[in-house]
């Protein structure tokens, strides 16, 4: 991209502190103790013991429109896509996915090549499955325009599901979502660099967080100050490519160098390699999780099972899934751990090119 076309960097970290404190009370991190005399502060109150480790689950692309939506409606079952995998999802402390569609009854169809918008009733399944946080930084978030996007964000929050990577303005879109799991603080950031770039959030316009690398690195450094772990989810790459492009590898390494603990990629609709870089993990693409695509290769994906102990990621285990004829993810019949992932200690792009 030429310098003339490069979007300016707003320098969010300096603005974020002021904006979070003054304008976005939901972003404040500290919880006030109850007032004196509150029974919850009594020395006799039962305090559950702190867990020694936590399990975080990451799923790929979830699309609840088109054929998936029609199947839910025809069966009068808005929990349908998640029923076979529910036990696996519930056996974790935190769950994340990429929500590949607005969920709204508002807006106007922008008539993209593929234009998605799910029935708001579909949120019942997402909530019942246990997803506490979802990325809206993808190329379908703007399929029905800003009105549908803003409505989706509001509906997610009303259900207790945190959106990340999109917002009512650029400040909200770039602000890290801080999730508490016991005493563990996990910061999530999400970005997209797949058109339409017109969906990019501006200072006074809703939209998605565009993957502008200098801004992304600044966001990561800011999030590093707020949390024990920083997880970045880029929506990127080439659809159906078996490996990431060299540029993706270089960007992922820079994200790790800036302070990210884990990179979880989406968009290609197929599984791409895992990489261990400087004792941090990069999943370039988890593939599909709930989708109605026809190609057999798009019927396979991964759940990334991440174990955290002493506020550090100590294990990353890919759980292969298959999508059945009802558009439901199920654990693969013979789950096998993929071959040993690429291990990189330098900036060389050894994960391969498409």
Beta strands, then each sheet from edge to edge (+ up, - down):
strand 1: 53-62
strand 2: 94-99
strand 3: 102-103
strand 4: 117-118
strand 5: 133-135
strand 6: 162-164
strand 7: 166-167
strand 8: 177-181
strand 9: 184-192
strand 10: 207-208
strand 11: 229-235
strand 12: 262-264
strand 13: 274-277
strand 14: 280-283
strand 15: 288-290
strand 16: 300-309
strand 17: 312-323
strand 18: 329-331
strand 19: 342-344
sheet 1: 6+ 5+ 2+ 1+ 15+
sheet 2: 6+ 5+ 2+ 1+ 16- 17+ 18-
sheet 3: 3+ 4+
sheet 4: 7+ 10-
sheet 5: 8+ 9- 11- 12- 14- 13+ 19+
end
